[in-house]
């Protein structure tokens, strides 16, 4: 996949990354090896909004769709392996694992950007500005959030971040601003 060997995500073999995330080995699920940790950390870091890698991709770029699907596969992988119990091979809700920590970091990073929009006097200065949401991969973070809602474990991680109340605040604060301009 070239993830461990190369710092530049443009040189990574994204089709291989997709296969690894969709059909992970038991070792990868447990992230028991240092190389597995490095691989998952680097891929997760790529998708964090604060890294300015995935979040700055133009939507019209054909590769952005592929990267978006891989981001969904990453979220699915982190959710499913975050509760993976290496002793029993079964899933346990809220198990503290490396995948769980990485998923929390990713979700926190996304919700910091959402909070920035809620708190800002001008949403146009934010990472998730209307312009960025319309033209870049920033809008795909909402797809990742939707992906998290599809499983009990994903909803658990969203609840830990108080995501629903923040999204409601986002909607209501932006609606109030819109009414003030009318």
C-alpha positions in Angstrom: 0.0 0.0 0.0 3.1 2.2 0.4 1.6 4.0 3.4 4.4 3.0 5.8 7.2 3.7 3.3 6.0 7.0 1.9 5.0 10.2 3.6 3.2 11.5 0.5 -0.3 10.2 0.3 -0.3 10.8 -3.4 2.2 7.9 -3.7 0.0 5.5 -1.7 -1.8 2.7 -3.4 -5.3 3.6 -2.5 -7.0 0.6 -4.1 -4.9 -1.6 -1.9 -5.7 0.5 1.2 -9.4 0.0 0.4 -9.0 -3.8 0.2 -7.1 -3.8 3.5 -9.7 -1.8 5.3 -12.7 -3.8 3.8 -11.2 -7.2 4.5 -8.8 -6.8 7.4 -6.8 -9.6 8.9 -7.4 -10.5 12.5 -4.0 -9.0 13.3 -5.0 -5.7 11.7 -8.3 -5.7 13.6 -6.4 -6.0 16.9 -3.7 -3.7 15.7 -1.2 -5.9 17.4 1.8 -5.2 15.2 3.8 -1.9 15.0 3.4 -1.8 11.3 -0.4 -2.1 11.6 -0.4 0.8 14.1 1.6 3.0 11.8 -0.6 2.1 8.8 -3.9 2.8 10.6 -2.5 6.0 12.3 -1.2 7.4 9.0 -4.5 6.7 7.1 -6.6 8.1 9.9 -4.3 11.2 10.0 -4.8 11.7 6.3 -8.6 11.9 6.8 -8.6 14.3 9.8 -9.8 17.8 8.7 -6.9 19.5 10.6 -4.3 17.7 8.5 -5.6 19.6 5.4 -5.0 16.6 3.2 -8.4 15.0 2.5 -10.4 18.1 3.5 -8.8 20.3 0.9 -9.4 18.0 -2.1 -11.7 19.5 -4.8 -14.9 17.6 -5.2 -14.6 17.6 -9.0 -11.4 15.5 -8.8 -12.3 11.9 -9.7 -10.0 10.6 -7.0 -12.0 12.5 -4.3 -14.8 10.0 -4.8 -12.4 7.1 -4.3 -10.9 8.7 -1.2 -14.4 9.3 0.2 -15.3 5.6 -0.2 -12.0 4.7 1.5 -12.8 7.2 4.3 -16.1 5.3 4.8 -14.2 2.0 4.8 -11.8 3.5 7.4 -14.8 4.6 9.6 -16.4 1.1 9.3 -13.0 -0.5 10.1 -12.4 1.6 13.1 -15.9 1.1 14.4 -15.9 -2.7 14.0 -12.4 -3.2 15.4 -12.8 -0.7 18.2 -14.8 -3.2 20.0 -12.8 -6.3 18.9 -11.8 -8.4 21.9 -8.6 -10.3 21.0 -9.2 -12.9 23.7 -12.7 -14.0 22.6 -12.8 -12.8 19.0 -16.1 -11.1 19.8 -17.1 -7.4 19.9 -17.7 -5.6 23.2 -19.3 -2.2 23.3 -16.9 0.5 24.4 -13.8 -1.6 24.6 -10.8 0.7 24.9 -8.6 -0.2 21.9 -6.2 1.6 19.6 -9.0 1.7 17.0 -11.3 3.3 19.5 -8.8 6.0 20.3 -8.2 6.7 16.6 -11.9 6.8 15.9 -12.4 9.2 18.8 -9.6 11.4 17.5 -11.1 11.5 14.0 -14.6 12.3 15.4 -13.2 15.0 17.7 -11.4 16.6 14.8 -14.5 16.7 12.7 -16.6 18.1 15.5 -14.0 20.8 16.3 -14.6 22.1 12.8 -18.4 21.9 13.3 -18.1 23.7 16.7 -16.0 26.4 14.9 -18.9 27.1 12.6 -21.3 27.3 15.5 -19.1 29.7 17.5 -17.9 31.8 14.6 -19.4 35.2 13.7 -18.7 34.4 10.1 -18.9 30.8 9.0 -17.1 31.8 5.8 -13.8 31.9 7.8 -14.1 28.3 9.0 -12.8 25.0 7.7 -16.4 23.9 7.1 -17.4 27.2 5.4 -20.3 27.1 2.9 -17.8 27.5 0.1 -15.6 24.6 1.3 -18.6 22.4 1.9 -19.8 23.1 -1.7 -16.4 22.6 -3.4 -14.2 20.3 -1.3 -14.2 17.0 0.4 -15.3 18.7 3.6 -18.9 17.8 2.8 -17.9 14.1 2.9 -17.3 14.3 6.7 -21.1 14.4 7.1 -21.2 11.1 5.1 -18.7 9.7 7.7 -21.0 10.9 10.5 -23.9 9.2 8.8 -21.9 6.1 8.5 -21.3 6.2 12.2 -25.1 6.3 12.9 -25.6 3.0 11.1 -24.3 0.9 14.0 -24.8 0.8 17.7 -21.0 1.1 18.2 -20.8 4.1 15.9 -23.7 5.8 17.7 -21.9 5.2 21.0 -18.8 7.1 19.7 -21.0 10.0 18.5 -22.8 10.1 21.9 -19.4 10.4 23.6 -18.8 13.5 21.6 -22.3 14.9 22.2 -22.6 15.0 18.4 -26.4 15.3 18.1 -26.6 18.3 20.3 -23.8 20.0 18.4 -25.4 19.3 15.1 -28.7 20.7 16.4 -26.8 23.8 17.6 -25.2 24.1 14.2 -28.6 24.1 12.5 -30.3 26.4 14.9 -27.4 28.9 15.0 -27.2 29.1 11.2 -31.0 29.4 10.9 -31.0 32.3 13.3 -28.3 34.1 11.4 -30.2 33.5 8.2 -33.4 35.0 9.7 -31.5 38.1 10.9 -30.4 38.8 7.4 -33.9 38.6 6.0 
